[in-house]
Amino acid sequence: MEIFGKDTMKRCAICGKAFLPGSNRAKYCNDCRVIAQRRQKAEYAKRCRANSRTIDQQSP
């Protein structure tokens, strides 16, 4: 009996393909991981740019 379920497969949140995760936080297969990271980074940068504009406009 294995305690840590190493053979547990997960489904990719983007393509739905089954993959073996390296950790319990893994959400994407190896093919989609790069795409997902790039998308998340772009959204974060967009929010940061929007926040910096509102801070600059509020300063006297």
N, C-alpha and C positions, 0 to 999 in steps of 0.2 A: 504494500500500500504506500503510495507516494503522497506526501503531505502537501506539497506545493504545486500540484496540478500543472506540470510543465507541458503536458500534451494537449492543453486546452486551446482550441482554435477560436479565433475571433473573426468577425466580418468587417471589412473595410467600410468606413462611413461614406466614402465617395463612390467606389465602384461595386461594393458588395462582395468582392472576392474574399475567400477565406485565407487567413494568414496566421502564422504562429508569432504571437507578440513577444517582444523581448522584455516587456514589463507589463504590469497591470494597467498602466495609463495609456498604452498604445491604442490608437484609434484608427490608424491608416496603414495600408499595406506599403511595402517598400516602393512600389511604383507611384503611388499617390502621395506619399509623404512629402516629397519635394514640392509638389503642386500645392498641397495644403499649407506648408510652411511659408511659401512665397505669398499666398493669398492672405494669410494671417498677418504677415509682416507688412504688407501693403495697407491693410485695414488699420493696423496700429499706427503706421506713419501718417495716414490720412487723419486719424483722430488727433495725433500730436500736432500736426500742422494747423488743424482747426482750432485747437486749444491755444496755440501760441498766437494766432491772429486775434482771438477774443481778448487775451491778456494784453497784447500790444494796443488794442483799441481802447481798453479801459484805463490805461496808464495816462496820467495828466501830462 
